[in-house]
Every structure is written in C-alpha cells, then in structure tokens.
Amino acid sequence: MLTLYHYDRSTAAQRVRLGLEEKGLEWKSVIVDTALGDASQRPDDFHKYNPKGLIPLLKDGAFTLPESTLILEYLEDAYPNHINLRSKDPKEVAKMRLWMRKIEDGIHVASRTIGVCVVNRHIYKKTDKEQLADYYAKMRDGVRKNNDKINIEMGLESPLLPPSVQAFKELFSEMNQHLQTNKWLAGNSYSLADISLVVYLTRLSSFQMAPLWSKMTALNNWFENIISRPAYKSAVIDWGDITEEKRRDEGKAAFERVEKIWNQDN
C-alpha cells in the first residue's frame, strides 16, 4: 500500500492527497508536522529520502519519492485508471506543466513567506528556544532558513512580504484571465494543474485574504467548482487545520497591511 508522510495544512501535502483521493487510491497516513518548529517530528532516516527534510514523502513499496508535483505525476504513471488527471494531448500536458512550474519558480516560497510573516512567527516565538534552535540547525534548505529568520524577526515589515503578496496578485490575475474563457487551467478537463494551484487559494483564504480577489469572478467560480468535489472534502476539509484559529485571528490582524501591499502598483 502507498504510504504518505504529510500533515494537515501543508499545501504540498494537500495537493498530493487531492491526487490520491481523485484517483481513488488506497493509502496509509503517517503524520510528520515539519511546520511547528520541532525537528523531532521527523523519522531518523527522513533526510535519506528527502535531503531537505520536508514533506510530503510518498513510499510505494521500496520506492520513495519527495516533491509533491513529482508525486502527482508518478501516481498518474504508476497507477493508471479510469480517472485521468493528465491529458493525452502533448500540448495540453505542456500547458499543464507550465502552470505547475509556477510553484517551483517562486510561488511556493512566496506562500511560505506570507505564512511565516502573518502566522508562524507568533507560533515560533512561543516555541521552546532550544527546540526551535535545533529545528533550524537541522533545516538543510538554506533559502528557507534565511527567509524564516528575516520573516520571524520583522513580521509584517519584512522586505520579503511585498514581493510575495504581489506574486500572488499576479498569479491570481493571470489565472482569472485564463479562466474567463476556459473552465480549467490546462485543456478541457480537470487536471494536475488545477490540483497543484487550488491549494494556494485555500491557504490564503485561511489567512482571511479572500476579499483581495473577490472581484476575480472566474477564479472564484473555478475555486467553488473544485471545493465542491468529494475528493476536496476528503483530502482537505476532513483533515482540518490545527492552526485554524491562529490563522483566522492573525490573518484579520494583518489584513490592513496585506491589503495595502496588494493594492500597490508593481
């Protein structure tokens, strides 16, 4: 059976769970919460399979694979069934991968920046100092570590926050424009592109930021179409979010600052 190392509110984990649930695959859950500033959450051999020490991590027998978008494509190749989340048309596959490429081109880092500036810094400041120091000592992603240091110290005044908010404004605007004449992001069918990017609307909405894109009608209709799917309920809603209250409260407190950044001209 497939085994997924993950935790509830991770966008990367959410997209993999969406892929698993859409395809109706059976899988075993192992919770490894790498976002609470506690390195002891990771199994001893975790870095062997993902040098960055991050989730999600998929085990399929003796084969282990990190990186959420790679996992999604692996599931399509290794477990073909009547649910196709990737087109047979090479052109549509290329379009799908262009949308997915935005994740590694910076949007995932921007998502982390917003999360730390708005919410996680408050959690980390209440974490045991020795535990947090150990957490960062064992963090092997240098960019993530350096960004976190800046964002925890400076919060809503971090110089990394404005470009991160603007990156989402540009992404959501591009998606909205595309979706005005297309039901889905890549071709005529729901695909890995939709699965890969919808989680960011979920995340930023949990930070109470949805009013920022309230006038992007096509984007909001697309989002509603996805969150009404049974797989979204089992992959995202049913797993909940242990930081839900913190996200709501700190998101409301940060909204004025974030809105000001959003409304600035690039």
ZIGITA-V684331 format. One record per residue. N is the residue number from 1. RES is the residue in one small letter. PHI is phi in whole degrees, 0 to 359 (none if undefined). OMEGA is omega in radians with two decimals (* if undefined). Layout:
N;RES;PHI;OMEGA + N;RES;PHI;OMEGA
This chain:
1;m;none;3.06 + 2;l;294;3.07 + 3;t;236;3.13 + 4;l;244;2.99 + 5;y;270;-2.97 + 6;h;195;2.91 + 7;y;210;-2.89 + 8;d;308;-2.87 + 9;r;262;3.11 + 10;s;295;3.11 + 11;t;297;-3.14 + 12;a;296;3.11 + 13;a;291;3.14 + 14;q;301;-3.11 + 15;r;291;3.09 + 16;v;291;3.09 + 17;r;299;3.09 + 18;l;300;3.11 + 19;g;298;3.13 + 20;l;297;-3.09 + 21;e;288;3.11 + 22;e;298;-3.13 + 23;k;275;3.11 + 24;g;69;-3.11 + 25;l;272;3.06 + 26;e;279;-3.14 + 27;w;206;3.13 + 28;k;257;-3.12 + 29;s;261;2.97 + 30;v;232;-3.09 + 31;i;278;3.03 + 32;v;226;-3.07 + 33;d;273;-3.09 + 34;t;267;-3.05 + 35;a;249;-3.08 + 36;l;257;3.11 + 37;g;73;-3.09 + 38;d;224;-3.09 + 39;a;292;-3.12 + 40;s;292;3.10 + 41;q;295;-3.06 + 42;r;280;2.99 + 43;p;300;-3.06 + 44;d;301;-3.07 + 45;d;262;-3.00 + 46;f;298;-3.10 + 47;h;292;3.08 + 48;k;296;-3.07 + 49;y;263;3.03 + 50;n;222;-3.10 + 51;p;306;3.13 + 52;k;283;3.14 + 53;g;72;-3.07 + 54;l;248;3.00 + 55;i;259;0.10 + 56;p;276;3.08 + 57;l;223;-3.12 + 58;l;252;3.02 + 59;k;249;3.08 + 60;d;232;-3.01 + 61;g;66;-3.13 + 62;a;272;-3.10 + 63;f;265;-3.13 + 64;t;232;-3.06 + 65;l;223;3.00 + 66;p;266;3.04 + 67;e;74;-2.98 + 68;s;300;-3.10 + 69;t;290;3.06 + 70;l;293;3.11 + 71;i;298;-3.14 + 72;l;300;3.14 + 73;e;290;3.09 + 74;y;299;3.14 + 75;l;298;3.09 + 76;e;295;-3.10 + 77;d;282;-3.03 + 78;a;276;-3.07 + 79;y;229;3.11 + 80;p;293;3.06 + 81;n;209;-3.08 + 82;h;289;3.08 + 83;i;264;-3.14 + 84;n;254;3.14 + 85;l;255;3.09 + 86;r;217;-3.08 + 87;s;295;3.01 + 88;k;275;-3.11 + 89;d;276;-3.12 + 90;p;305;-3.14 + 91;k;293;3.13 + 92;e;290;3.07 + 93;v;296;3.11 + 94;a;298;3.10 + 95;k;297;3.12 + 96;m;302;-3.09 + 97;r;288;3.05 + 98;l;295;3.07 + 99;w;296;-3.12 + 100;m;294;-3.13 + 101;r;298;-3.13 + 102;k;300;3.13 + 103;i;297;-3.10 + 104;e;282;3.10 + 105;d;282;3.02 + 106;g;141;-3.03 + 107;i;289;3.13 + 108;h;288;3.07 + 109;v;295;3.10 + 110;a;297;3.11 + 111;s;298;3.11 + 112;r;297;3.14 + 113;t;302;3.14 + 114;i;298;-3.13 + 115;g;298;-3.13 + 116;v;289;-3.13 + 117;c;297;-3.05 + 118;v;272;-2.96 + 119;v;237;-2.95 + 120;n;300;-3.14 + 121;r;300;3.12 + 122;h;290;3.10 + 123;i;292;-3.08 + 124;y;293;-3.14 + 125;k;291;3.09 + 126;k;261;3.13 + 127;t;279;3.09 + 128;d;308;-3.02 + 129;k;297;3.13 + 130;e;293;3.12 + 131;q;296;-3.13 + 132;l;292;3.11 + 133;a;297;3.09 + 134;d;295;3.12 + 135;y;301;-3.11 + 136;y;283;3.08 + 137;a;297;-3.11 + 138;k;265;3.10 + 139;m;280;-3.04 + 140;r;264;3.09 + 141;d;271;-3.04 + 142;g;297;3.13 + 143;v;296;3.13 + 144;r;300;-3.12 + 145;k;296;-3.12 + 146;n;294;3.10 + 147;n;298;3.14 + 148;d;300;-3.12 + 149;k;301;3.13 + 150;i;296;-3.04 + 151;n;289;3.09 + 152;i;291;-3.10 + 153;e;289;-2.98 + 154;m;254;3.06 + 155;g;56;-3.07 + 156;l;291;3.09 + 157;e;260;3.11 + 158;s;299;3.09 + 159;p;292;3.14 + 160;l;275;-3.08 + 161;l;289;-3.11 + 162;p;304;3.13 + 163;p;295;3.12 + 164;s;288;3.10 + 165;v;295;3.14 + 166;q;295;3.11 + 167;a;298;3.11 + 168;f;286;3.08 + 169;k;299;3.13 + 170;e;293;3.14 + 171;l;297;-3.10 + 172;f;296;3.10 + 173;s;294;3.11 + 174;e;296;3.11 + 175;m;297;-3.13 + 176;n;299;3.13 + 177;q;297;3.13 + 178;h;297;-3.06 + 179;l;285;3.05 + 180;q;293;-3.13 + 181;t;237;3.13 + 182;n;220;3.13 + 183;k;288;-3.09 + 184;w;234;-3.05 + 185;l;287;-3.07 + 186;a;228;3.11 + 187;g;85;-3.03 + 188;n;265;-3.06 + 189;s;233;3.00 + 190;y;302;-3.02 + 191;s;219;3.10 + 192;l;299;3.08 + 193;a;296;3.13 + 194;d;296;3.13 + 195;i;300;-3.06 + 196;s;292;-3.03 + 197;l;259;-3.10 + 198;v;298;-3.08 + 199;v;296;3.14 + 200;y;283;3.01 + 201;l;293;3.09 + 202;t;299;-3.09 + 203;r;295;-3.10 + 204;l;292;3.05 + 205;s;295;3.11 + 206;s;293;3.05 + 207;f;271;3.10 + 208;q;67;-3.07 + 209;m;259;-3.07 + 210;a;305;3.11 + 211;p;302;-3.11 + 212;l;296;-3.12 + 213;w;245;-3.09 + 214;s;297;-3.12 + 215;k;271;3.10 + 216;m;273;-2.98 + 217;t;300;-3.10 + 218;a;296;3.11 + 219;l;297;-3.13 + 220;n;292;3.08 + 221;n;294;3.07 + 222;w;301;3.13 + 223;f;299;3.13 + 224;e;297;3.10 + 225;n;298;-3.10 + 226;i;282;-3.08 + 227;i;288;3.07 + 228;s;273;-3.13 + 229;r;284;3.12 + 230;p;304;-3.12 + 231;a;295;3.12 + 232;y;294;3.12 + 233;k;298;-3.08 + 234;s;285;-3.08 + 235;a;269;-3.05 + 236;v;239;-3.03 + 237;i;299;-3.06 + 238;d;293;3.11 + 239;w;279;3.07 + 240;g;67;-3.10 + 241;d;200;-3.08 + 242;i;291;3.11 + 243;t;255;-3.03 + 244;e;305;-3.12 + 245;e;295;3.14 + 246;k;295;3.12 + 247;r;298;-3.12 + 248;r;296;-3.06 + 249;d;292;-3.12 + 250;e;288;3.08 + 251;g;296;3.09 + 252;k;298;-3.12 + 253;a;294;-3.08 + 254;a;268;-2.95 + 255;f;301;-3.09 + 256;e;302;3.14 + 257;r;293;-3.12 + 258;v;293;3.12 + 259;e;298;3.12 + 260;k;299;3.10 + 261;i;295;-3.11 + 262;w;302;-3.06 + 263;n;274;3.09 + 264;q;287;3.04 + 265;d;286;-3.14 + 266;n;295;*
